[in-house]
Amino acid sequence: MIEWHKALRLYFIAGTQDVVNQEQLEDVLEEAIALGITCFQYREKGQGSLQNAEDRLAMAKRLQLLCKSASIPFIINDDVDLAIKIGADAIHVGQSDKPIAETIALAKQHNMDVGLSVNTIEQLKIASTVDGLDYVGVGPIFPTTSKSDAEPAIGVDGLAERIALYPNIPKVAIGGISTKNAAEVLHTKVEGIAVISAIMASQYRDRDIDILLTND
């Protein structure tokens, strides 16, 4: 059983669209694991991502082995079939995917946990009542360029409001989080922060991951 209150602390998200070449993704993940990330979501989406299903499967398996070796959760973004095929630890889905109850029912048949992205207070209210949902990703906190279809930023105050209203479900903050604003986000007492470019685009990952981990 995954302790999401702890596992969400530094939630790293990446896919091959975030690197110059495919092999680099494995290298970055291996380095990030060694430096202390607490879970990893494989998100293969957008321009530059792998389009062939077999290529995505092969990449997912290699990344999953790295996570298993470090005993951190390996999460698949959106692709439930892929998650089931490789036995991922969890699946993370958005508001535009199939009804969350259907995803949860299918995932639990395969011993997978489920995370859901929420933006509005109403979405979080509904999520808090869904049986079997393990955590939510709340955001974007700040404007972000990582998603072309990102919802409006809610800000740190919006995050704090959501935590106060629905304190029980584990939450990871996402969207525009960097070494410069991580402390402000973590001050809300959210369980963790999710990042892409703060790790992928960093030239000094040892320093920056240390900052992301200790800025609380």
Disulfide bonds with the S-S distance in Angstrom:
none
